[in-house]
Amino acid sequence: MLEAGCGIGAQTAILARSSPGARLVSMDISRQSLLSARRSLRSIKSRADHFLQADIFHLPFSPESYDHVFLCFVLEHLPDPGAALKSLMGLLKPGGTMTCIEGDHGSCFFHPRSREALGAWDCLVQVQAGMKGDSLIGRRLYPLMAAAGLKDVAVSPRMVYSDASRPHFMEGFVRRTIIPMVEGVEGQALEAGMMDRASWEQGIRDLHLTARPPEGTFCYTFFKGVGIKE
Ligand SMILES: C[S@@+](CC[C@H](N)C(=O)[O-])C[C@H]1O[C@@H](n2cnc3c(N)ncnc32)[C@H](O)[C@@H]1O
């Protein structure tokens, strides 16, 4: 199995645990991330011991050498996700399968809702677009996978919903994942004049309210696509 764009190994750990019999190769373009992945994976007993630095667009593998290719939150960062999928398709054996998981920032809604919070969220979408990515890629997963030549493509939306009755989602998903992701584009958003500083800071404060009981709620949809190479 090939995991393309493994980052610091968050999914690698899950893959290794759920498929202990598989031979797993995980690659990423970032040396730094691979170092972290190796370190964190050392603590779990797994066969995910093969990490490789490589570019999805220039893959150092033999054609048709993998049974399964797995990607999670990678296509959204690429300038040409269609070309990346075609490149990965070449590595699959006939009958092999591919799994792609992506988010879609347009699928997000929350309470309480303010102009500034929506503005800060939109900065995230715009900054990613400026970096030649597409944070609205979840809705494109089916056409992208089908155009790459995969057959029997099936895409399922996976909604994550958080409110005060689900404190682990409020903490783990909204406060520790979603809000830091928005905060991460502060420099680029302000520099590009997408918002003024006061509105930005208000927006971030308001987003924190969506993860605060008893009022806060947050909803986001991920998309998981699977397909087969004939
Ligand atoms: C948001 S992270 C996702 C990491 C991991 N899949 C996860 O779900 O936690 C996106 C990863 O894609 C990697 N990436 C971006 N462009 C790449 C390329 N051209 N080739 C290989 N990896 C790439 C980045 O270095 C980053 O680690």
The ligand as a MOL file (V3000), in Angstrom:
LIG
                    3D

  0  0  0     0  0            999 V3000
M  V30 BEGIN CTAB
M  V30 COUNTS 27 29 0 0 0
M  V30 BEGIN ATOM
M  V30 1 C -2.4650 18.5860 5.0530 0
M  V30 2 S -1.0870 17.5410 4.9200 0 CHG=1
M  V30 3 C -1.8640 15.9600 5.0870 0
M  V30 4 C -0.9830 14.9680 5.7510 0
M  V30 5 C -1.6100 13.6160 6.0400 0
M  V30 6 N -2.0660 12.9460 4.8340 0
M  V30 7 C -2.7390 13.7270 7.0310 0
M  V30 8 O -3.9000 13.4690 6.6640 0
M  V30 9 O -2.4720 14.1030 8.1930 0 CHG=-1
M  V30 10 C -0.6450 17.5950 3.1870 0
M  V30 11 C 0.6840 16.9010 2.9100 0
M  V30 12 O 0.8980 16.8270 1.5030 0
M  V30 13 C 2.2810 16.9850 1.2730 0
M  V30 14 N 2.5120 17.3730 -0.1230 0
M  V30 15 C 2.1800 18.5380 -0.7360 0
M  V30 16 N 2.5820 18.5310 -2.0170 0
M  V30 17 C 3.1930 17.3300 -2.2410 0
M  V30 18 C 3.8200 16.7260 -3.3710 0
M  V30 19 N 3.9060 17.3640 -4.5230 0
M  V30 20 N 4.3250 15.4890 -3.2410 0
M  V30 21 C 4.2440 14.8230 -2.0520 0
M  V30 22 N 3.6660 15.3370 -0.9390 0
M  V30 23 C 3.1340 16.5800 -1.0290 0
M  V30 24 C 2.6820 18.0700 2.2570 0
M  V30 25 O 4.0720 18.0820 2.4900 0
M  V30 26 C 1.8590 17.6760 3.4740 0
M  V30 27 O 2.5940 16.8390 4.3430 0
M  V30 END ATOM
M  V30 BEGIN BOND
M  V30 1 1 1 2
M  V30 2 1 2 3
M  V30 3 1 2 10
M  V30 4 1 3 4
M  V30 5 1 4 5
M  V30 6 1 5 6
M  V30 7 1 5 7
M  V30 8 2 7 8
M  V30 9 1 7 9
M  V30 10 1 10 11
M  V30 11 1 11 12
M  V30 12 1 11 26
M  V30 13 1 12 13
M  V30 14 1 13 14
M  V30 15 1 13 24
M  V30 16 1 14 15
M  V30 17 1 14 23
M  V30 18 2 15 16
M  V30 19 1 16 17
M  V30 20 1 17 18
M  V30 21 2 17 23
M  V30 22 1 18 19
M  V30 23 2 18 20
M  V30 24 1 20 21
M  V30 25 2 21 22
M  V30 26 1 22 23
M  V30 27 1 24 25
M  V30 28 1 24 26
M  V30 29 1 26 27
M  V30 END BOND
M  V30 END CTAB
M  END
